[in-house]
Amino acid sequence: MSFSVKADAYDRFMGRYSIQLAPQLADLAEVANGQHVLDVGCGPGALTGELVRRVGAAAVSAVDPSEPFVAAAQERHPGVDVRRASAEDLPFPDRTFDAALAQLVVHFMADPVVGLTEMARVTRPDGVVAASVWDHEGQGPLTPFWRAARELDPAIEGESRLPGVREGHLAELMEAAGLRDVEASAAFAQVEHATFEEWWEPFTLGVGPAGVYTLALSAEQREALRQRCRASLPPAPFVSTVRAWTVRGVV
């Protein structure tokens, strides 16, 4: 899926969670000064910023298929080589990077195995490929939303069947892409919501499958979903503690 929304909409919807995952994924990949690293599916640049802090802008490259996100990442991170491209067709020579990372991207790749194989191709021998996806089956930030949607319409699948979101599947994809010494783990984020509306409003911005689904509902259906979500969440203020599956492999 390509995200055509504005960068600030993504920030309000998912950025508040993803910025907390970035240092955890960079730690998993052992990103350190002196390396040349790639951010695949960079979005507006949450992980890109963490990589810049560790290795400097000149040593970071990033790609994303979304034109608005590429523009935002270029503006936010001057000096980073940001290009519009898909994970399945990376515009770099073989063995260019010491590490390639993909944060909250693999489950949106058209072909995850091809995308991870491309990440391995552009990474040097003994370099690291690392990725994360939300635990959409259990403790992801969108779990309450899709649970409420399915209660209203049992035919709704949500995002729980996307590649990599069930425990262990991301590691299976890494192995299918030819990575070795694959290690699976988890990362966590916590976001405090002062009001229910603060939690709900980002779903109306059209970001990702959940946002597209929300905007496609009639006003009555949307209000029913909103109320069902409200009933399922704790009274405000409340804290969302969410989990992402993480994995690393060696080229």
C-alpha positions as CSV (number, residue, x, y, z in Angstrom):
1,M,0.0,0.0,0.0
2,S,1.2,3.5,-0.9
3,F,0.3,6.3,1.5
4,S,-0.8,9.4,-0.3
5,V,-1.8,11.4,2.8
6,K,0.1,14.4,4.2
7,A,3.0,13.7,6.5
8,D,1.4,15.5,9.4
9,A,-1.7,13.2,9.2
10,Y,0.6,10.2,9.5
11,D,2.4,11.8,12.4
12,R,-0.9,12.2,14.3
13,F,-2.0,8.7,13.4
14,M,1.0,6.5,13.8
15,G,4.1,8.7,14.2
16,R,3.5,9.1,18.0
17,Y,4.0,5.3,18.3
18,S,6.6,4.7,15.6
19,I,9.0,7.3,16.9
20,Q,9.3,5.2,20.0
21,L,10.1,2.1,18.0
22,A,12.9,3.7,16.0
23,P,15.7,3.5,18.7
24,Q,14.7,0.0,19.5
25,L,14.9,-1.2,15.9
26,A,18.2,0.7,15.4
27,D,19.6,-1.0,18.6
28,L,18.5,-4.4,17.2
29,A,20.4,-3.7,14.0
30,E,23.4,-2.5,16.0
31,V,23.5,0.7,14.0
32,A,26.6,2.7,15.1
33,N,28.8,5.5,13.9
34,G,30.9,4.7,10.9
35,Q,28.2,2.7,9.1
36,H,26.2,3.4,6.0
37,V,22.6,2.5,6.5
38,L,19.3,2.3,4.6
39,D,15.8,3.1,5.8
40,V,13.3,1.2,3.6
41,G,9.7,2.6,3.6
42,C,10.9,5.6,5.6
43,G,7.5,7.4,5.7
44,P,7.9,11.0,6.9
45,G,11.2,9.9,8.6
46,A,10.7,8.7,12.2
47,L,13.4,6.0,11.9
48,T,15.4,8.1,9.5
49,G,15.9,10.7,12.2
50,E,17.2,8.1,14.6
51,L,19.6,6.8,12.0
52,V,20.9,10.3,11.4
53,R,21.5,10.8,15.1
54,R,23.6,7.7,15.1
55,V,25.6,7.9,11.9
56,G,25.1,11.4,10.4
57,A,22.9,12.5,7.5
58,A,25.5,11.8,4.8
59,A,25.6,8.1,5.8
60,V,21.9,7.5,5.7
61,S,19.8,6.7,2.6
62,A,16.0,6.2,2.6
63,V,13.3,5.2,0.2
64,D,9.5,5.3,0.2
65,P,6.9,4.9,-2.6
66,S,4.8,7.8,-1.3
67,E,5.6,11.2,-2.9
68,P,4.4,13.2,0.1
69,F,6.4,11.1,2.5
70,V,9.5,11.4,0.4
71,A,9.1,15.2,0.3
72,A,8.6,15.4,4.1
73,A,11.6,13.2,4.8
74,Q,13.8,15.3,2.5
75,E,12.7,18.5,4.3
76,R,13.0,17.1,7.8
77,H,16.4,15.4,7.2
78,P,18.6,17.6,5.0
79,G,21.6,15.7,3.7
80,V,19.9,12.3,3.7
81,D,19.7,10.6,0.3
82,V,15.9,10.2,0.1
83,R,14.4,8.6,-3.0
84,R,11.0,7.5,-4.2
85,A,11.1,3.8,-4.7
86,S,9.5,0.5,-3.5
87,A,11.2,-2.1,-1.3
88,E,10.9,-4.6,-4.1
89,D,13.0,-2.5,-6.5
90,L,15.7,-0.7,-4.5
91,P,17.7,1.8,-6.6
92,F,21.1,0.9,-5.1
93,P,24.0,-1.4,-6.2
94,D,24.7,-4.7,-4.4
95,R,26.5,-4.5,-1.1
96,T,26.0,-0.8,-0.6
97,F,25.0,-0.7,3.1
98,D,26.2,-2.0,6.4
99,A,22.5,-2.4,7.5
100,A,19.1,-2.1,6.0
101,L,16.0,-1.5,8.2
102,A,12.3,-1.5,7.6
103,Q,10.0,-0.1,10.3
104,L,6.3,-0.9,10.1
105,V,6.6,-1.6,6.4
106,V,7.0,-5.3,5.6
107,H,3.2,-6.0,6.0
108,F,2.5,-3.4,3.4
109,M,5.0,-4.7,0.8
110,A,3.5,-6.0,-2.4
111,D,5.8,-9.1,-2.0
112,P,7.5,-9.2,1.4
113,V,10.0,-11.9,0.5
114,V,11.0,-10.0,-2.6
115,G,11.3,-6.8,-0.5
116,L,13.4,-8.4,2.2
117,T,15.6,-10.1,-0.5
118,E,16.2,-6.7,-2.0
119,M,17.2,-5.4,1.4
120,A,19.7,-8.3,1.7
121,R,21.0,-7.6,-1.8
122,V,22.0,-4.1,-1.1
123,T,23.6,-5.0,2.3
124,R,27.2,-6.2,2.5
125,P,28.1,-9.7,3.6
126,D,27.7,-10.1,7.3
127,G,25.6,-7.0,7.4
128,V,22.2,-6.8,9.1
129,V,18.7,-6.6,7.8
130,A,16.1,-5.7,10.5
131,A,12.4,-5.1,10.4
132,S,9.4,-4.5,12.6
133,V,5.6,-4.9,12.2
134,W,2.7,-4.3,14.6
135,D,1.2,-7.2,16.5
136,H,-2.1,-6.6,14.9
137,E,-3.5,-9.9,16.2
138,G,-3.1,-9.0,19.8
139,Q,-1.5,-5.8,21.1
140,G,-1.1,-3.4,18.2
141,P,-2.3,0.2,18.3
142,L,-5.1,-0.5,15.9
143,T,-6.4,-3.7,17.7
144,P,-9.2,-1.9,19.6
145,F,-10.3,-0.2,16.3
146,W,-10.5,-3.4,14.2
147,R,-12.0,-5.4,17.1
148,A,-14.9,-2.9,17.3
149,A,-15.3,-2.9,13.5
150,R,-15.6,-6.7,13.5
151,E,-18.2,-6.5,16.2
152,L,-20.3,-4.4,14.0
153,D,-19.5,-6.3,10.8
154,P,-18.0,-9.8,11.3
155,A,-17.0,-9.9,7.6
156,I,-14.3,-7.3,8.3
157,E,-10.8,-8.7,8.3
158,G,-8.9,-5.6,9.3
159,E,-5.1,-6.0,9.3
160,S,-4.7,-9.1,11.3
161,R,-4.0,-11.3,8.2
162,L,-1.3,-9.0,6.7
163,P,2.2,-10.6,6.3
164,G,4.3,-10.7,9.4
165,V,1.7,-9.5,12.0
166,R,1.2,-12.8,13.7
167,E,3.9,-14.0,16.1
168,G,6.8,-15.7,14.3
169,H,5.7,-14.9,10.8
170,L,8.2,-12.0,10.3
171,A,11.0,-14.4,11.1
172,E,9.7,-16.9,8.6
173,L,9.7,-14.2,5.9
174,M,13.3,-13.3,6.8
175,E,14.3,-16.9,6.4
176,A,12.5,-17.3,3.1
177,A,14.4,-14.2,1.9
178,G,17.7,-16.0,2.6
179,L,18.8,-14.3,5.7
180,R,20.7,-16.3,8.3
181,D,21.0,-16.2,12.1
182,V,17.4,-14.8,12.2
183,E,16.5,-13.6,15.7
184,A,12.9,-12.6,16.6
185,S,12.0,-10.3,19.5
186,A,9.5,-7.5,20.4
187,A,9.5,-3.8,20.9
188,F,7.0,-1.7,22.9
189,A,5.6,1.8,22.9
190,Q,3.4,3.7,25.3
191,V,1.2,6.7,24.4
192,E,-1.0,8.6,26.8
193,H,-4.4,9.8,25.4
194,A,-5.8,12.7,27.3
195,T,-9.2,12.2,25.8
196,F,-11.1,9.6,23.8
197,E,-11.3,12.1,20.9
198,E,-7.6,12.4,20.8
199,W,-7.4,8.7,20.3
200,W,-10.2,8.6,17.7
201,E,-9.7,11.7,15.6
202,P,-6.5,10.3,13.7
203,F,-8.6,7.5,12.3
204,T,-10.6,10.1,10.4
205,L,-7.6,11.3,8.5
206,G,-7.5,8.6,5.9
207,V,-4.2,7.1,6.9
208,G,-3.6,3.4,6.0
209,P,-6.3,0.7,5.8
210,A,-8.0,1.8,9.0
211,G,-8.3,5.4,7.8
212,V,-9.5,4.4,4.4
213,Y,-12.1,2.1,6.0
214,T,-13.3,4.9,8.3
215,L,-13.7,7.4,5.5
216,A,-15.7,4.9,3.4
217,L,-18.3,4.5,6.1
218,S,-21.6,6.4,6.1
219,A,-22.0,9.0,8.9
220,E,-24.2,6.7,10.8
221,Q,-21.8,3.7,10.5
222,R,-18.9,5.9,11.5
223,E,-20.7,7.1,14.6
224,A,-21.6,3.5,15.5
225,L,-17.9,2.5,15.2
226,R,-16.8,5.5,17.2
227,Q,-19.2,4.7,20.0
228,R,-18.2,1.0,20.0
229,C,-14.5,2.0,20.3
230,R,-15.3,4.4,23.1
231,A,-17.1,1.7,25.0
232,S,-14.2,-0.7,24.6
233,L,-11.5,1.7,25.9
234,P,-10.7,2.8,29.5
235,P,-12.0,6.1,30.7
236,A,-9.7,9.0,29.7
237,P,-7.0,9.7,30.3
238,F,-5.6,6.3,29.5
239,V,-2.3,4.8,28.2
240,S,-2.0,2.6,25.2
241,T,0.8,0.1,25.6
242,V,1.4,-1.5,22.2
243,R,3.7,-4.2,20.8
244,A,5.6,-4.7,17.6
245,W,7.3,-7.8,16.4
246,T,10.9,-7.3,15.5
247,V,13.4,-9.4,13.7
248,R,17.0,-9.3,12.5
249,G,18.9,-11.4,10.1
250,V,22.5,-11.5,8.8
251,V,23.3,-11.4,5.1
